[in-house]
Amino acid sequence: MASFEFLAIILTGLGLTASIVYYATVIRNQNKTRKTQLFMQLHQAKTDQKGLENIFMLMNLEWADFDDYMSKYGGLAGHHETAAALESWLSYFDGLGILVKEGMIDLDMVYKVAFSRILFMWFKFETIIDEFRKEPYGMPDYCQNFEYLAEKVMEIRRKKGLPLPYISEIHPTSKRYKE
């Protein structure tokens, strides 16, 4: 009788162990699937035709100072398409910055998928973002997560011994970053 009870305990332990191994395997596969889906979503945003058209349009904007920018491209001046394209990309990168900061998304993956767009957009529009942070706009935290993301991407490039891309060509008024 004792050997039967011992066998039952052994079988129960083996069943429990098999369940734990199975559950761990399922969780690991779900995490891989989620990472793959996330990668594809990031990649899709990078390759979306309308998004690319907006990036190229934004990268070709030229202005002398904030007032010049607002008169040429600001939404209140009637330039809704340009203002919407900029706000869309700034919000996207700000959202990525939140996900990276909160540890919900891997910085290395974001870097591999979008480092050039992150840096190009940051360097191009950092002076505009700075102005929106001042009065009378009163948004001191405007795009702070985008700035965090750009700083992290620059950190990776520096650690790898890679240059920051064409800052002076992107926008010569960049005050914080020099090659």
N, C-alpha and C positions, 0 to 999 in steps of 0.2 A: 504494500500500500504506500509506503514512504517513497518508493521509487516512482510510483505513478504521480504523486504530488510534486516530486522533484522534476519530472518530465514536463508536467503542466507549467511549472514556474519557468523552466528553460524555454519552452515554446512561447509562453507569454512574453518573455524577455526578447526572444528573437523577433516576434511579431512587432513588438514596440520599436526595436532597433530598425527593422525594415521600414516601418512607418515613418520614423524620423529621417532616415536616409532618403526615402521617397519624397517627403515634404521638402527637405533641403534642396533636392534636385529640382523640384517643381519651382521653388522660389528662385533659385539661381537662373533657371531658364526664363522665368518671367522677367527678372531683372535684365537679362541679356536682350529680351524682346523689347522691353521698355527703352533701353539704351539705343537699340537699333531704330525704333520708331522716332525717338527724339532726334537722333542723328539725321534721319531722313527729313524730319520737319525743318530742322536747321538748314539742311542742304536745299530743300525745296524753296525756302524763303530766299536763299542765296541765288537760285537759278530761275525764279519766277520772272517771266518776261516783263511784266509791268513794273515789278520791283527793280529790275535791272535798268529799265528805261528811266525810272525816277532817280536811281543812283547816278546814272550818267548825266542826266539833266542837272541834278544838284551839284555834281562835281564841276560842272562848267559855269556855275554862277560866279560872278565877280562883283565885288563891292569895295568901297574905300573904307567905310566905317559903318557903325550900326545904323545911323540915320539913313545912309545911302542904301544899306541892305533893306531896311524896312520900306523905303519908298519904292524900291525895285521889286521886292519879293514878298513883302509882308501881307498877311491875310487881310488885315484891316485896310490896306491900300488896294484891295481888290484882286490880289494875286492868289486866289484860292487854291489853284492846282499846285503851285509851287509850295505854298505854305502847308498844304495837306501832305504833300510828298515828304517834306522835311519832318513834319510832326510824326508822320507814320514811321519813318526810319528811326527818329530819335526815341520814340516810344518803344519800338522793337528792341533797340539796343539797351534802353533803360530797363526793360523787362528782363533781358538776358542778364544784365548786371545784378538784378534782384535775385534771380535764380542761382547765379554763381555765388553771390554773397551769402545766401541762405544755405548753401551746400546742396541745393536740389539738382544741380547740373554740374557736370565736370568742366572746370576751366580749360583743361587740356583739349577736350573735344571742341569747345567753343573756339579756342585758338586755332585748331586745325581747320575748322570749317570756315571761319569768318574773320581771321585776324586783320586782313588787309582792309576790309570794309569798315571794321570797327575803328581802325586807326585813321583811315582816310576821312571818315565822317567826323571823328573827334577833332582832328587837326583842322579840318575845313570849317567847322562850326563852333569851335570852343569859344571864340570871342563873342559870337552871337549868344551862345548859352550863358556866358558870363554877364552879358548885358541884361538878359531876361531875369537873372538872379538879383539885379539891382532894382532900386526904386525907379520909376513908379510901378514897375511890373510886380514887385514884391513876391518873387518866387525863389527864395534863397536856396531851396533844395531842388530846383529844376535840373533834371537830368543827372542828379548826383550818382545814381547807380550806373549810368552810362559812363560817367567819369571814372568811377571805381573800376568798371570793366576795362576801359581803355588803359588805365594805370596798370592793371594786372597783365594785360596783353603786352604792354611796353616792358614790364618786368621780365616776362618770359623771353622776349626778344633780346633784352640785355644779357640775361643769363646764358642765352645761346650764342652770344657774341654777334648778333645780327643787327644791322642798322635799323633805325626808324625810317620808314619810307617817305622820302621826298617832302618833308614838312614845308620847306620854304616854297616849293612849287604848288603845294596844295592850297596853302593860304599864308602869304607872307606876314600877316599881322599876328600870327601865333606868338603869344608872349611867353608862354611857359616852357615850350619845348624847342630845343635847337638840336640839330644833328650833331 
